[in-house]
Amino acid sequence: EPEVTQTPSHQVTQMGQEVILRCVPISNHLYFYWYRQILGQKVEFLVSFYNNEISEKSEIFDDQFSVERPDGSNFTLKIRSTKLEDSAMYFCASSNQGSRSNQPQHFGDGTRLSIL
Amino acid sequence: AQSVTQPDIHITVSEGASLELRCNYSYGATPYLFWYVQSPGQGLQLLLKYFSGDTLVQGIKGFEAEFKRSQSSFNLRKPSVHWSDAAEYFCAVGGDTDKLIFGTGTRLQVFP
């Protein structure tokens, strides 16, 4: 069964550095998402992406964050000037239609980001 | 406000016992409801979903859930739990936006 893959599985970065988290969505999916889960807290929506532009974003997704689909297969989340509070598990998800339709989002295994 | 409540943070059951995990939601539009499972070190795997129609939905691994609009609930059930079911279970709601709103999760522990 096709799946969403995320790399790396664990990223350790110094505070203030930039980090890029990478995702390969399921190949025929058109909608892409990033969520994060701070340790012990809920999974929170960050951003959705369709047709090469942001479709929706949460208040968490400020100017520090950006997303990109640099080629036909990858979907990336960039965090500029990381802060301690950015430490979390970051999940990528994809769906073949938008979430307003009856198609579920499929999640990757996540990237654990640790900011020192 | 849109939200999902999972009142049980941690549940312990014996292997072979029945299981019910509770989920209540608050959502302004017609809800789409989901249960995901997260095993240690793994991502979120979709167990089942409800969009419309039959309010009792079947999922993978022998799980089912029942949508009760009058109670704003979508409880997850399994008649006989296996040790491999030990994991964290998340209820989520979506529908009129791109985002899914997740509950805080219920950690299931299974004793032999």
Interface residues (C-beta under 8 A of the other chain):
Chain A: V4 Q6 Y31 Y33 Y35 Q41 K42 V43 E44 F45 S48 S55 E56 S58 F91 A93 G98 S99 R100 N102 P104 Q105 H106 F107 G108 D109 G110
Chain B: Y32 F34 Y36 G41 Q42 G43 L44 Q45 L46 K49 F51 S52 F90 A92 G94 G95 D96 T97 D98 K99 L100 I101 F102 G103 T104 G105
